[in-house]
Amino acid sequence: MKWQGKTVGYALSGSHCTFAEVMPVIQRFVDEGANVVPIVTQTLLTTDTRFGTAAEWQRQLTSITGNDIISTIVDAEPLGPSKLLDVLVIAPCTGNTTSKLANAQTDSPVLMAAKAQMRNQRPLVLAISTNDGLGLNAANIAKLLVCKNVYFVPFGQDNPIQKPNSLVAKMELVPETCEAALNGKQLQPLLVERA
């Protein structure tokens, strides 16, 4: 699909080990003509890790998208009334974000954007990245799997021997999942093997 004329909200929650994997995905949307609006949680704004500094991730997001980062609940709130986003993807979507979304908690810009998207009955795409997907968070994933207009990037266990509860989406399938979601479809197969 060419994304010309479409506005994609691209939200990142705090799975820092996944940021390098999703930057090329964001670039792909831009290369295919999308206007990409970056939205981030507080952890991306403030946390330096062995995977990179907060300043570097912010620089990459603004450089790739050409847009300012939405980084406060106040800035994310107008996404609802404006109906700006054709599709919103949260990639990576941590267990913490998954849990809060499934239980109607809105305490970050990413969750406010998700609430706005759901209010507008427009597609919300989740690319989970959580060490607890087959643990306590399994119930939250199940709640979201049956929600109208919520779609999942195909996911699987990333390390079944050492981290048997961990689930991670195949981030390279984000654009295809978003395209299917715009057509009201869940990309299949949903459960995949991760190399």
Long-range contacts (C-beta under 8 A, 24 or more apart in sequence): 1-32, 1-175, 1-179, 2-32, 2-33, 3-29, 3-32, 3-33, 3-34, 3-175, 4-32, 4-33, 4-34, 5-33, 6-33, 6-34, 6-35, 6-86, 6-87, 6-182, 7-34, 7-35, 7-36, 7-37, 7-84, 7-85, 7-86, 8-34, 8-35, 8-36, 8-37, 8-85, 8-86, 8-87, 8-88, 8-89, 8-178, 9-36, 9-37, 9-39, 9-79, 9-84, 9-85, 9-87, 9-88, 9-89, 9-113, 9-117, 10-36, 10-37, 10-38, 10-39, 10-65, 10-89, 10-91, 11-38, 11-39, 11-40, 11-41, 11-88, 11-89, 11-90, 11-91, 11-109, 11-110, 11-113, 11-114, 12-38, 12-39, 12-40, 12-41, 12-44, 12-57, 12-61, 12-90, 12-91, 12-92, 12-110, 13-41, 13-43, 13-44, 13-90, 13-92, 13-93, 13-94, 13-96, 13-97, 13-108, 13-110, 14-41, 14-43, 14-44, 14-47, 14-92, 14-94, 14-96, 14-97, 15-92, 15-93, 15-94, 15-129, 15-130, 16-43, 16-44, 16-47, 16-49, 16-51, 16-52, 17-51, 17-129, 18-91, 18-92, 18-129, 18-168, 18-171, 19-44, 19-51, 19-52, 19-57, 19-92, 20-51, 20-52, 21-171, 22-91, 22-92, 22-127, 22-171, 22-174, 23-60, 23-64, 25-91, 25-171, 25-172, 25-174, 25-175, 26-61, 26-64, 26-65, 27-64, 28-175, 29-175, 30-64, 30-65, 30-66, 32-175, 35-67, 36-64, 36-65, 36-67, 37-65, 37-67, 37-70, 37-84, 37-85, 38-62, 38-65, 38-67, 38-69, 38-70, 39-69, 39-70, 39-71, 39-76, 39-88, 39-109, 39-110, 39-113, 40-69, 40-70, 40-71, 40-109, 40-110, 41-97, 41-108, 41-109, 41-110, 42-71, 42-108, 45-71, 70-109, 70-113, 71-109, 72-109, 73-106, 73-107, 73-108, 73-109, 73-112, 75-109, 76-109, 76-110, 76-112, 76-113, 76-116, 77-112, 77-116, 79-112, 79-113, 79-116, 79-117, 80-115, 80-116, 80-117, 80-119, 80-120, 83-120, 83-122, 85-113, 85-116, 85-117, 85-122, 86-122, 86-123, 86-182, 87-122, 87-123, 87-124, 87-125, 87-178, 87-181, 87-182, 88-113, 88-114, 88-117, 88-122, 88-123, 88-124, 88-125, 89-124, 89-125, 89-126, 89-127, 89-153, 89-174, 89-177, 89-178, 90-114, 90-124, 90-125, 90-126, 90-127, 91-125, 91-126, 91-127, 91-153, 91-169, 91-171, 91-174, 92-127, 92-128, 92-129, 92-168, 92-169, 92-171, 93-126, 93-127, 93-128, 93-129, 93-130, 93-169, 94-128, 94-129, 94-130, 95-128, 95-130, 95-131, 95-132, 95-133, 95-137, 95-140, 98-126, 98-128, 98-130, 98-137, 98-140, 98-141, 98-144, 99-137, 99-140, 101-126, 101-140, 101-144, 102-139, 102-140, 102-141, 102-143, 102-144, 103-140, 117-149, 118-147, 118-149, 118-150, 121-148, 121-149, 122-149, 123-149, 123-150, 123-151, 123-178, 123-181, 123-182, 123-184, 124-149, 124-150, 124-151, 124-181, 125-150, 125-151, 125-152, 125-153, 125-174, 125-177, 125-178, 125-181, 126-150, 126-151, 126-152, 126-153, 126-169, 127-152, 127-153, 127-155, 127-169, 127-171, 127-174, 127-177, 128-152, 128-153, 128-155, 128-167, 128-168, 128-169, 129-167, 129-168, 129-169, 130-166, 130-167, 130-168, 131-163, 131-165, 131-166, 132-165, 132-166, 133-165, 133-166, 133-167, 134-164, 134-165, 134-166, 134-167, 135-165, 141-167, 149-181, 151-177, 151-180, 151-181, 151-186, 151-187, 152-177, 152-186, 152-190, 153-177, 153-187, 154-187, 154-188, 154-189, 154-190, 154-191, 154-192, 155-190, 155-191, 155-192, 155-194, 156-191, 156-192, 156-193, 156-194, 157-194, 158-194, 168-194, 170-194
